[in-house]
Amino acid sequence: MLKLKFSNVLVYIFVKYLIIFFLFMVKDNNFKLLELNNIKNGQDLFYYLWIILFFPIIDIILFSIPLYYSLKIKNMIYFILSSLTIFGVEYLMNVYFTSQKILDIDVLLKVVIGVILFFIFFYKNKCKLNS
């Protein structure tokens, strides 16, 4: 369990995307993102970083502060409502930018992984706040 600090929310987002990238590579049997020897110039490096970092950076910009402050909410009902809202907006944002389908299994998997990790990383801290 991580302590309730803003930097730990950033660690949570980073770990979430590491797991998501790994699961999608295994699911699609596509490990091209791990082939760093294909980077030959600045354009290749920019493209590689763009592919890898775009969604994690957007996630950090849009959701790190709301997640951090939702963890500080002492009322459990408000905490659950704010967390559901944050994860719902994240789902809709990912659907809008990646698939345009209302029900996308890959995006749903991203959110489920995020919720599970959120629970694993911060459950103990949330219980302390409410006792």
Residue, then its C-alpha position, 0 to 999 in steps of 0.5 A: m500500500l502506498k502512502l497518500k501522496f501526490s507522487n504515489v498517484l503518479v506512480y499508480i498511473f505509471v504502473k497502470y500503463l506499464i501493465i496495460f502495455f504489457l497485456f496488450m502486447v501479449k494479447d495481440n502478440n505484438f512486441k514491436l514497441l520493445e524493439l528499440n533497435n528500430i530507432k535510427n533517428g530523431q523522427d523515429l525516437f519522437y514517434y516511439l515516445w509519442i506512441i508510448l507516452f501520449f496517453p499516460i501524459i494525458d492521464i496524468i494531466l487530466f486525472s492525477i489531481p482529481l484522483y489525489y483529491s478523491l482519496k482525501i474525501k472522508n465521506m465514503i459515499y462521496f469518495i465512491l461517487s467521485s472515483l466512479t466519475i473519474f473512471g467513467v470520464e477516463y473510459l469515455m475519453n479513451v473511447y473517444f480517442t481510440s475507438q469511437k465505439i460505446l462499448d470497447i473491450d480494450v478500453l474497458l480492460k484499461v479501466v478495470i486494470g486502473v480500478i483494481l490497481f487503485f484499490i490495491f495501491f490505496y485501499k489501506n489508506k482509504c480505510k485509515l481515513n474513514s476510521 
